[in-house]
Amino acid sequence: MDTKIILGIDPGTNVMGYGIISITGEKVKLIDFSDFSLKKLDNHYLKLKNIFSYLTKIIDKYNPDEIAIEAPFFGKNVQSMLKLGRAQGVAMAAGLMKEIPITEYSPKKIKMAITGNGNASKEQVAKMLQSILKFKEIPKNLDSTDGLAVAMCHFYNSKKIGSLGKKNSSWDAYVKNNPEKIT
């Protein structure tokens, strides 16, 4: 059975979180999740360079098959949005350099996929992920669990997409095409 590796990214210019999961059949396994801080850098362009460099190393280490990234949400501060969009673009470029497919998800869609509530807090998302993936403790900085949430959202959504492709002309065809659903 093939294994697929998904890298989820929560872009940021102060802290960027990421999570990596492997999928074998319907089984999800946590590989890694962490974040890296860019707060000590005061030059925005240097932050972008570091994002690209760091993510390139993560991609080289884990060799993901797919990348999922959180789309910037629309805020009131245009400068913050611009910086976040640049961070997201640089993160995407790191994946595109390796020809890895990238999918974007809105913050609401990610929260909805993990908790069932599009307005869930970062803490609620982290707790749900801890319950699903069985990691011991929730990190102090929740950007890492946000990155992990993006990867899990992608897994959940790719399952839906895959199931849409099967067309069945009758109940017999459905049973034949879905033996795992028959008890």
Secondary structure, DSSP 8 states (H G I E B T S, - for coil): --EEEEEEEE--SSEEEEEEEEEETTEEEEEEEEEEE-TT---HHHHHHHHHHHHHHHHHHH--SEEEEE-----S-HHHHHHHHHHHHHHHHHHHHTT--EEEE-HHHHHHHHHS-TT--HHHHHHHHHHHH--SS--SSTHHHHHHHHHHHHHHHHHHHHHHT---SSHHHHHHH-GGG--
